[in-house]
Amino acid sequence: MIWMKIDNGKGIQLANLYQRQQLEEKQGGAQKAAANKTAADSLAISGDAAKMRELLQTAAQPPEVNTARIEELKNAIARGEYLTDSKKISAAMLAALE
């Protein structure tokens, strides 16, 4: 810390004031900490937060997979028998955007 003498000893008075303030802040912080220890902790979750947690848990679960249908489609594609209806696909894509 650098000390300066300002206006005939007033710098020392300012330094003492600063030190006193620092001491008071430390004591006040200790008192607040003691008060916080005696207070009971509590947690309140809003309805939105609870819904968000539920959605995140649902999203984290793997989706159900119809493995039998996937095998059918793979076999149909491999045999060259899988036909697509472009109009039906485009209609489904547009409906998904709405």
C-alpha positions in Angstrom: 0.0 0.0 0.0 1.3 3.5 -0.9 0.9 6.3 1.7 0.7 9.9 0.7 0.7 12.9 2.9 -2.1 15.2 1.7 -2.6 18.7 3.2 -0.8 18.6 6.5 -1.7 15.2 7.9 -5.1 14.9 6.4 -3.8 11.9 4.3 -3.2 10.0 7.6 -6.8 10.8 8.6 -8.1 9.5 5.3 -6.0 6.4 5.7 -7.4 5.8 9.2 -10.9 6.4 7.9 -10.3 3.8 5.1 -8.9 1.3 7.6 -11.9 1.8 9.9 -14.3 1.3 7.0 -12.5 -1.9 6.0 -12.8 -3.3 9.5 -16.5 -2.4 9.7 -17.1 -4.2 6.4 -15.3 -7.3 7.7 -17.3 -7.3 10.9 -20.6 -6.7 9.0 -19.8 -9.6 6.7 -19.2 -11.9 9.6 -22.5 -10.8 11.2 -24.3 -11.5 7.9 -22.7 -14.9 7.6 -23.7 -15.8 11.1 -27.3 -14.6 10.4 -27.4 -16.7 7.2 -26.3 -19.8 9.0 -29.2 -19.6 11.5 -31.8 -18.9 8.7 -33.2 -22.1 7.1 -32.5 -22.6 3.5 -35.4 -23.1 1.2 -36.0 -23.7 -2.5 -39.1 -22.8 -4.5 -39.5 -23.9 -8.1 -41.9 -22.1 -10.3 -44.4 -24.0 -12.5 -42.5 -23.0 -15.6 -39.3 -24.4 -14.2 -40.9 -27.7 -13.2 -42.4 -28.0 -16.7 -39.0 -27.3 -18.2 -37.4 -30.0 -16.1 -40.1 -32.4 -17.1 -39.6 -31.6 -20.8 -35.8 -32.0 -20.5 -36.2 -35.4 -18.8 -38.6 -36.5 -21.6 -36.2 -35.2 -24.3 -33.3 -37.1 -22.7 -35.1 -40.5 -23.1 -34.3 -42.3 -26.3 -37.3 -42.5 -28.7 -39.1 -45.8 -29.3 -37.8 -47.5 -32.4 -40.0 -49.9 -34.5 -37.1 -52.2 -35.5 -39.5 -54.5 -37.4 -40.7 -51.7 -39.7 -37.1 -50.5 -40.2 -36.1 -54.0 -41.4 -39.1 -54.1 -43.7 -38.1 -50.8 -45.3 -34.5 -51.9 -45.6 -35.4 -55.1 -47.4 -37.9 -53.3 -49.7 -35.2 -50.7 -50.6 -32.6 -53.5 -51.2 -35.0 -55.4 -53.5 -35.9 -52.2 -55.3 -39.5 -52.4 -54.3 -39.8 -49.3 -52.1 -41.8 -46.7 -53.9 -42.2 -43.1 -52.7 -45.1 -40.7 -53.3 -43.5 -37.3 -53.7 -46.9 -35.5 -53.4 -47.6 -37.3 -50.1 -44.1 -36.5 -48.8 -44.3 -32.8 -49.7 -47.8 -32.5 -48.2 -46.4 -34.0 -44.9 -43.5 -31.6 -45.0 -45.7 -28.6 -45.4 -48.1 -29.8 -42.7 -45.1 -30.1 -40.3 -44.3 -26.4 -40.9 -47.8 -25.2 -39.9 
